[in-house]
Amino acid sequence: MASLSTATPEIQTNSKTRVLFASLVGTTIEFFDFYIYATAAVLIFPHLFFPASTDPMTATIQSLATFAIAFIARPIGAAIFGHLGDRIGRKATLVAALLTMGVSTVCIGLLPTYAQIGIVAPLLLALCRLGQGLGLGGEWSGAVLLATENAPEGKRAWYGMFPQLGAPIGFILATGSFLGLGALMSEADFMQWGWRIPFLASAALVIVGLYIRLKLHETPAFQKVLDKQKEVNVPFKEVVTKHYKMLFLGTIAAVCTFVVFYLTTVFALNWGTKQLGYSRAEFLEMQLVATLCFAAFIPLSAVFAEKFGRKATSIGVCIASALFGLVFASMLESGSTVIVFLFLCVGLALMGMTYGPIGTVLSEIFPISVRYTGSALTFNLAGILGASFAPLIATELATKYSLQAVGYYLTAASILSLLAFLAIRETKHDDVNNQV
């Protein structure tokens, strides 16, 4: 007779609603925190943290340089949180990543300015930005794995789309908060203390995210790794030595995603308000409405990825992004508000199409035992190449050459990602959640 003590323990599963909401709410918080910094880096920080420069454009470039710090920190966060995620589990690591990002963001809202403590102010700002980068480096991939590793077969791209929706939602909340505060208070009050409110308010969002995530169970896919004691001692080493081809191709494949987004948002906001004569409120309002295209095209991309495959969908979007780069300048500097708004809608729609499947692609090309580290590293290394200096590079190109040079920059990035997708295998039919 079999002993009762040898009975297989009941496997704890997560409800579909809890999984999808937990993956969505976390990335919403993370991207809200990230975007309020991006907006402030263009509109606020050049005046409050870098006023020593007599040239406004130089102050903006210095501010955008601190924006880039987070992208440099993200691969470090990916290695740290990826190690924890592949060693102890997705749940605990997601909680730690969320806390790191949240605390860093709240601290930005409490920082004294250059007028109060001098050069120490931008240094502290850079330190907090570093913390944001470390947290986001571990957050995104964990949220994607939470969704895809709980997904039924044939639904991985659809489940993997939900954490991606956190990006447009976070962007809408971030942009809406700045617009709302700008409408409710004077410019002087907004610049003096009003800009701090979104950073401090993120604390409430973090508490909600932590509450939801602490109620989750480990993903079924990683639980198999734990049950079979197949954890990798040093996931980073395993990825770099045994999966370097996918690490390289995944990184290049995701570059287009970052370039198209940050040129359409951060760079366009800077150029539109500094060179094209739009007020802050006017351009933010256009971006806010255009972000609805971003949100709408993410689920559409998931439908295409399930029907036609991740590879075919991504290749098609890269071609469309390359073509968009050729009309980038003519649309943005058209002088017509309608065409500029259309420019934002097209750019953010393309972002939705490329961003929707990328999480599923990057998670499926790595085995479960190193999936957190592998997907996190590829996504965040792509952030360095495609996003960290994208607004800065675009500003330099537009200033020294022309706005058309920025469009060629986008086209080149799209073609680079296209070549990478051509070399990546299709994973639609792979049984990736049983590859222990």
N, C-alpha and C positions, 0 to 999 in steps of 0.2 A: 504493500500500500504506500502510495506517495505521501511524504510528510507534508503537513500543512505549511511548514516553515519554508518549503521549497517552492511554494506557489508563486507564479509570476505576479508581481505587484501590478495593480491597476494603473494604466498609463493615464496621466492627467492631460486633458486636452483643453485648448483655448476655444472659446466660442468665436464664430466668424465675426460677429459685431465687435467684440472686444479687441480682436487682433487688428482689424482694419482701422478701428478708431484709435487704438494705441499707436499704430504706425503713422497715422495721419496727424494726430495731435502733437506728437513729438517733433516731427519735421516742420509743422506749422510754427511751433514755438522757436525752433532753431532758426528757421529762415526769417521769421519776424525779427529776431534779435540781429541777424546778419544784415537784413535790409535797412533797418533803422540806422545802422552804422553806415551803410553805403550812402544813404540819403544825406545823413549828417556830414559825411566826409566831403560832400560837394557843397552843401548849403551852409553848414554851421562851423565845422572845425577849422576851415581856413581862417576864419575871423577870430575865433576864441583860443585856438591852440597854436596857430602859426602866424601871428600878426607882425612878427619881426620883419618879415619880407615886405618890401615896398611895392612889389609887383603882385597883383592879385592872382595872376596865372601861376606864378611860382609858388604862392601859398597853397593854391589848389593842388598843384603837383606834389608838394610836400604832404598834404593831407591824403592824397590818393596813394602815396607811398606807404602810409600806415595801413591803408585799406589792403595793400598787398601782403602785409605781414601775416595776416591770418591764413592766406593761401600757402605761404611757406611753412607755417606751423601745422597745417592740416595733415600732410604725410607723416609728421611726427606723431600727431594724435592718432592717425590711422594705425601706425605701428604699435603704439601703446595700447589703445583700446582694442585693436585687432588681436593682439596677443591675449588680452583678457577674454575677449569674446570667443576665441578659439580654444581657450584653456578652461575657463570656468563657466562660460555660457553667455547667451545673448542677453538675457533679462538683466542680470546685475550690471553688465557693461553698459547697457542702454541708460540705466539709472545714473551711473557715474558720469557718462558723457553729457547727459542733460544738466546735471548739477554744475559741471565745469563751465558749460556755456552760459547757464543762467546767472551764476555768481559773477562771471566776468562782465556780463552785460549790465547788471545792476551797479557794479562798481563804476562803470563809465558814467552812469547817471549821477554819481556822487563826486566825480573828479573836480578839483579846483582848476581854474583856467590859467592861461599864460599870464594874464594880468595879476593874478593872485600869487602864484609861486614860480613864475618864470619858466626856464627851460625844463624844469622837473615835470611840468604839466604834459607836454607832448611825450615825454618819456613814459609817464604813467599811462597815458592813452595807448601808446604802443604796447605796453605790457598787458593791458586789458584786452587789446586786440589779439595778442598772442594767445591768451586764454580762450577767446572766442574760437580761434582757429583750431586749437587742440580739441575742444569739445565737439565742434562740427566734424572734425576729422574722424571721430568715432561714432557720431550720431547717425549720419546718413546711411551707411552700409548696414548698421544694426537694424534700423527701421525697415530697410528693404528686405533683409533676411527674415525679420519677424513676419513680414507679409508673405514672402515667397515660400518659406519653409513651412508655413502653415496652410499653403494653398493646395487644393485638390488638383490632380492631374488635368491638364488642359486649361487651367485657370491661372497659371503662374504669372503670365504677363498682366492679366487683369488685376490680380492681387498686388503685384509689384507696382502697379500704377498708383495705388492709394497713398503711399508715403510721398510720391512725387507731387500729388495735389497739394501737399503742405507748402510747396514753394509759391504758387500763385496766391494761396490763401494768406500766407505770411506776408507776401508782397502787398496785397490789398490792405491788410491790417496796418502794415508799416506806413505805406503811403497815405492811407486814410487818416491815420493818427496825426501825421504832420499837417495834412490839409485841414483837419478839424481844429487842431490847436492854432494854426495860422488864422483861421476864421474867427475864433473865439477870443483871441487876445491881440494886443498891439504887437507890432514888429519888435519894439524894444523889449517888451516882456518875454516874447518868444525867444529872442536871442539871449536874454539874460538868464531865464530859468525854465521857460516853457518847453524847450527842446529836451530837457531831462526827463519829462514825464513818461514818454514811451519806454525809455531804458529802465526806469524804476518800475513801471507797470508790468514789465516782463516777469517780475517775481511772482505775481499772481498766476500767470500762465504756467510757469514752471511747477508750481505747487499742484495744479490740475494734472499736468503731465506725469508727475511723479506718482500721484495717487492712482492713476490708471495703470501705469506700468508695474507698480509694485504688486498688482493683483494678477499679473500674468504668470503662466507656467512656461517652462522652457519649451523651445520649438521641438516638434517631433523628430525632425531631421537631426538636430544636434544631440537630442537625447539618445539617439542610436549610437552616436560617437561615444558618449559617456558610458552607456551600457556595455559597449564592446571594448572600452578603455583604449580607444584609438586616437586620443588626443595627441597632437604633435607637440613636442617639447618646446621648440622655438619656431612658431609659425612663420615669422618673418624670413628666417633662413630658408625654410622649406619653399616659400613662395619664390624667393630670389634665385635659388639654386635649381629647383625642379619645375617651376612654372613661369620662368622668366619670359618665355615667348608670349604667353597670355597676358602677363603683366605689361609687357611693352605694347602689344596690340590693343589691349583694353584701354591703356592710357591714351594712345593716339586717337582711338575711336571716339573717346569722350571729349576731345579738345573742341570740336565744333559746337557741342552743347554749351560750353562755357563762353566761347567767343561770341556767339550769336546773342546770348542773353546779356552779357555785360556791355556789349556795344549798343544794344537796343535800350538799355536802362541807364546805367551809370554814365557812360560816355554821352549818350544822347541827351540826358538831363543836363549835364555840364555844358555841352555845346549849345543846346537849345536856349538855356538861360543866360549864357555868357556871350554867345556870338550871334544867335538868331533873333534875339529881342523878346523872347517869351518870358513872362514872369514865372516865378517859382510855382505859384498856384496853377497857372494855365497849363504848364507842362506836366505837372504832377497829376492834374485832372485827366489829361489825355492818356497818360501812362496807366492811371488807375482803371479807366474804362477798357483800354487795350489789353490789360491783364486778364480780362474775362476771356479773351481769345486764347491766351496761354492756358487758362484753366479748362476751357472747352476742348482743346485739341489734345490734352493729355489722355483722357479716356478714349478718344478716337484713335490715338496711336496704339493703345493697348488692344483695341478691337482688330486693327490691322496686323499687329504683331502676333495675335493668336490665329488669325486667318491666313496670312501670307508668310509668317515667320519673322523673327526678330531681325535677321540679316537683311532681307529684302526691304522691309519697312525702313530700316536705318539708312540703307544705301539710297533709297528714294529721297529721303529728307536731306541727306548731305548734298545731293544734286540740286535740290530746290534752294538750299542755303547758299550754294556757290553762285547760282543765278541771281539770288537776292543781293549778293555782294556787288554785282555789276550795276545794279540800279540804286544802291545804297545812297550815294551822294546826291543823285538827281532828285530823289524823293525827299531826303531830309532838308536840303537847301532849296527846295522848290519855291519857297515863299508863300505857299498855300497851306493854310492850317489843315484843310481837309486831307491833302496829300501827306502832310507830316503825320497826321493821325492814322492814315492808312499805312504809312511806313511802320508805325509802332504796332499796329494790329498784325501786319504780315510778319514782322520780325518776331513778335511774341507767339504767334500761331506756329511758326516754324520751331520756336523754342519748345512749345508744348509737344510737337511731333517728335523732336529728337530726344527730349527729356523723359517722356513717358516710358519708352522701352529700355532706356540705358541701364536702369537699375537691375532689371531682369537679365539683360545681356551680361553685365559684369558679375552678377552672382552665379550665373549658370556655367561660366567658363572655368570655375574653380571647384574642386571637390569640397565636401562639407567640412572636413577637418581643418582646412585653411581658408575657407570661404570668406570669413569676416575680414581677415587680414588682406587677402587678395583683392576683394572687391573694394575695400576701403583704400588700399594703396593706389589702385588704378584710378579710381575716381578723384582722389585728392592730388595725385601727381598730375593728372589732367588739369586740375584746378590751377596748379602752378603755371603750366604751359599755356592754358587757355584763358585764365581769368585774372590771376594775381596782378599782372601788369597790363592787362588788356585796356582798361580805361586810360592808363598812363601812356602806353604805346600809341593808342589811337589819338590821344590829344597831341602827342609829339608829331605824329604823321600828318594830322590835319593842320597843325600850326606851321610846320616847316615845308610841307608839300601842298597837299590839298585834301579835301574831304573824300575825293575819289580814292586816294591812297588807303583810306580806312576801309572802303568797300573791297579793294583788292586784298587787303589783310583778311577780311572775312572769307572771301572766295578761296584764298590759299589754305586757310584753316579747314574749310569744308572739304576741299579736295584731299587734304592730308587724312582726315577722318574717313573719307570714302575709301581710300586705299587700305586702311586698317580693317574696315568692315569686310572688304573683299577677301581678306586673309583669315578672318575669324569664321569658324564653323557655325552652321546653323544648329541651335540647341533646342528648338521647339519640341522635338520628339524624344529628347534624352530624358531618362529617368534620373534626373540630377539629385533628387532628395533621398535616393537610396545608394548613392556612391560614397559609402563610408570609407 
